[in-house]
Amino acid sequence: MNPENYLYLSALLFTIGAAGVLLRRNAIVVFMCVELMLNASNLSFVTFARMHGSYDGQVIAFFTMVVAAAEVVVGLAIIMTIFRSRRSASVDDADLLKR
């Protein structure tokens, strides 16, 4: 396959993720869209590394996965805390953390 196809796929996935972050109100769906955006950037990093014949993009993609794993732990803990107290996973209920 042509490497440009992977870049087109990455751009499409990133666009879908960005639209989900901007349009959705459910925190879990927004969270999944952020993860989709991170995976799209990983795909483009690996594609550019393959095109240029270096391992730099793959190393950056690995560190992005490590950061995404840490984000999952913290993000799901916050979402579960809001859900337990308000019985809703709406983004509008995030003002609960102010108190």
Rosetta silent file (secondary structure, phi, psi, omega in degrees, C-alpha in Angstrom):
SEQUENCE: MNPENYLYLSALLFTIGAAGVLLRRNAIVVFMCVELMLNASNLSFVTFARMHGSYDGQVIAFFTMVVAAAEVVVGLAIIMTIFRSRRSASVDDADLLKR
SCORE:     score description
SCORE:     0.000 S_00000001
   1 L     0.000  154.845  178.992    0.000    0.000    0.000 S_00000001
   2 L   -78.148  134.072 -179.085    0.971    3.562   -0.558 S_00000001
   3 H   -61.403  -24.809  179.005    2.029    5.422    2.645 S_00000001
   4 H   -65.305  -28.834  177.353   -0.193    8.358    1.701 S_00000001
   5 H   -62.871  -38.303  177.385   -3.221    6.108    2.226 S_00000001
   6 H   -65.899  -36.195  178.109   -2.211    5.697    5.868 S_00000001
   7 H   -69.198  -37.472  175.261   -1.947    9.471    6.204 S_00000001
   8 H   -64.069  -42.452  177.276   -5.414    9.910    4.706 S_00000001
   9 H   -62.907  -41.590  178.448   -6.765    7.342    7.145 S_00000001
  10 H   -62.338  -42.937  178.658   -5.012    9.112   10.002 S_00000001
  11 H   -65.006  -39.403  178.113   -6.519   12.452    8.973 S_00000001
  12 H   -64.249  -45.992  178.901   -9.973   10.889    8.720 S_00000001
  13 H   -63.378  -40.465  179.251   -9.709    9.276   12.159 S_00000001
  14 H   -65.453  -39.210  178.647   -8.433   12.508   13.692 S_00000001
  15 H   -65.560  -41.880  177.342  -11.309   14.455   12.127 S_00000001
  16 H   -62.806  -42.486  178.366  -13.877   11.985   13.450 S_00000001
  17 H   -64.700  -41.919  179.485  -12.308   12.210   16.910 S_00000001
  18 H   -66.409  -39.510  177.264  -12.237   16.018   16.864 S_00000001
  19 H   -64.600  -38.755  177.754  -15.872   16.170   15.754 S_00000001
  20 H   -65.201  -39.007  178.497  -16.803   13.798   18.577 S_00000001
  21 H   -65.736  -40.092 -176.108  -14.997   15.928   21.156 S_00000001
  22 H   -78.725  -28.449 -171.988  -16.693   19.092   19.944 S_00000001
  23 H  -103.739  -22.365 -174.811  -20.212   17.731   19.452 S_00000001
  24 L   -89.813  153.477  179.550  -20.812   15.122   22.149 S_00000001
  25 L  -110.289  -17.524 -179.471  -21.916   15.776   25.726 S_00000001
  26 E   -79.134  129.521 -174.893  -21.277   12.356   27.277 S_00000001
  27 H   -65.482  -34.876 -178.989  -17.904   12.265   29.032 S_00000001
  28 H   -69.616  -39.269  178.083  -17.177    8.652   28.123 S_00000001
  29 H   -67.115  -40.995  176.962  -17.808    9.293   24.414 S_00000001
  30 H   -62.133  -40.314  178.849  -15.618   12.418   24.552 S_00000001
  31 H   -61.823  -43.862  178.349  -12.955   10.338   26.266 S_00000001
  32 H   -66.231  -34.173  178.430  -13.089    7.698   23.516 S_00000001
  33 H   -68.662  -35.765  175.440  -12.850   10.418   20.859 S_00000001
  34 H   -64.865  -40.740  177.021   -9.697   11.788   22.496 S_00000001
  35 H   -63.997  -37.090  176.902   -8.235    8.288   22.420 S_00000001
  36 H   -64.078  -39.501  177.393   -9.173    8.041   18.738 S_00000001
  37 H   -65.440  -40.128  177.275   -7.318   11.285   18.073 S_00000001
  38 H   -64.635  -40.418  178.339   -4.230    9.981   19.887 S_00000001
  39 H   -67.390  -34.274  176.502   -4.308    6.767   17.857 S_00000001
  40 H   -65.425  -40.557  177.642   -4.621    8.774   14.643 S_00000001
  41 H   -67.653  -35.824  175.360   -1.541   10.768   15.565 S_00000001
  42 H   -61.754  -41.373  178.724    0.299    7.524   16.366 S_00000001
  43 H   -62.291  -41.291  179.136   -0.580    6.191   12.927 S_00000001
  44 H   -69.832  -37.654  176.317    0.804    9.305   11.266 S_00000001
  45 H   -59.851  -46.388 -178.878    3.996    9.187   13.381 S_00000001
  46 H   -67.701  -36.635  178.124    4.626    5.571   12.403 S_00000001
  47 H   -64.735  -45.770  178.446    3.827    6.315    8.761 S_00000001
  48 H   -65.145  -35.533  176.893    6.278    9.215    8.622 S_00000001
  49 H   -64.658  -40.199  178.495    8.916    7.079   10.345 S_00000001
  50 H   -66.824  -39.565 -179.097    8.411    4.383    7.744 S_00000001
  51 H   -66.574  -36.397 -176.447    8.590    6.902    4.890 S_00000001
  52 H   -95.503   -4.376  175.401   11.835    8.441    6.148 S_00000001
  53 L    72.683   28.017  177.592   13.447    5.179    7.246 S_00000001
  54 L  -125.129  169.339 -179.725   14.032    6.138   10.884 S_00000001
  55 L  -101.224    5.414 -176.355   12.709    4.957   14.203 S_00000001
  56 H   -61.801  -43.962 -179.564   12.007    8.412   15.649 S_00000001
  57 H   -65.708  -34.928  178.828    8.278    8.332   14.853 S_00000001
  58 H   -70.237  -35.103  177.143    7.898    4.891   16.359 S_00000001
  59 H   -67.330  -42.333  178.292    9.585    6.024   19.570 S_00000001
  60 H   -64.189  -39.957  177.730    7.285    9.060   19.768 S_00000001
  61 H   -63.173  -38.054  177.392    4.277    6.800   19.141 S_00000001
  62 H   -62.807  -45.550  179.200    5.404    4.547   21.995 S_00000001
  63 H   -67.765  -31.416  175.211    5.621    7.478   24.397 S_00000001
  64 H   -65.270  -37.593  176.642    2.227    8.703   23.202 S_00000001
  65 H   -66.785  -35.169  177.190    0.778    5.309   24.115 S_00000001
  66 H   -65.626  -43.554  178.056    2.336    5.572   27.570 S_00000001
  67 H   -65.254  -38.643  178.715    0.772    9.017   28.077 S_00000001
  68 H   -64.640  -37.024  177.600   -2.567    7.700   26.776 S_00000001
  69 H   -65.370  -40.545  176.901   -2.465    4.859   29.306 S_00000001
  70 H   -66.442  -37.280  178.108   -1.893    7.328   32.129 S_00000001
  71 H   -64.365  -37.899  178.762   -4.727    9.477   30.773 S_00000001
  72 H   -61.079  -44.258 -178.451   -7.050    6.487   30.823 S_00000001
  73 H   -63.429  -50.315 -177.513   -6.374    5.861   34.496 S_00000001
  74 H   -70.142  -44.580 -177.655   -6.869    9.460   35.599 S_00000001
  75 H   -63.543  -45.557  179.015   -9.712   10.236   33.196 S_00000001
  76 H   -66.517  -32.710  176.381  -11.793    7.183   34.064 S_00000001
  77 H   -64.753  -42.618  178.377  -11.314    7.852   37.778 S_00000001
  78 H   -66.521  -43.690  179.514  -12.661   11.387   37.347 S_00000001
  79 H   -62.509  -42.446  179.492  -15.552   10.209   35.173 S_00000001
  80 H   -66.412  -36.138  177.207  -16.479    7.495   37.680 S_00000001
  81 H   -64.221  -44.019  177.935  -16.363    9.990   40.562 S_00000001
  82 H   -65.861  -40.773 -178.936  -18.733   12.337   38.743 S_00000001
  83 H   -65.767  -39.345 -179.861  -20.993    9.439   37.747 S_00000001
  84 H   -66.353  -34.934 -177.523  -21.227    8.098   41.297 S_00000001
  85 H   -86.546  -33.449 -176.108  -22.218   11.426   42.765 S_00000001
  86 H  -108.628  -10.142 -175.839  -24.518   12.734   39.990 S_00000001
  87 L    57.142   33.659  178.232  -25.650    9.494   38.274 S_00000001
  88 L  -150.952  145.356  177.847  -24.789   11.117   34.961 S_00000001
  89 L  -108.715   29.649 -178.837  -21.747   11.112   32.720 S_00000001
  90 E   -77.106  145.573  179.100  -22.553   14.457   31.127 S_00000001
  91 H   -66.681  -27.262 -179.868  -19.752   16.926   30.518 S_00000001
  92 H   -66.253  -19.985  179.354  -21.931   19.649   32.027 S_00000001
  93 H   -84.428    6.246 -179.008  -21.633   17.941   35.429 S_00000001
  94 H   -72.036  -13.468  177.190  -17.890   18.577   35.551 S_00000001
  95 H   -69.006   -8.746  175.671  -18.509   21.726   37.617 S_00000001
  96 H   -59.061  -29.988 -176.975  -18.935   19.314   40.520 S_00000001
  97 H   -71.394  -13.420 -179.771  -15.146   19.334   40.920 S_00000001
  98 H   -70.173  -28.874 -174.998  -15.192   23.020   41.905 S_00000001
  99 L   -85.017    0.000    0.000  -16.698   22.251   45.320 S_00000001
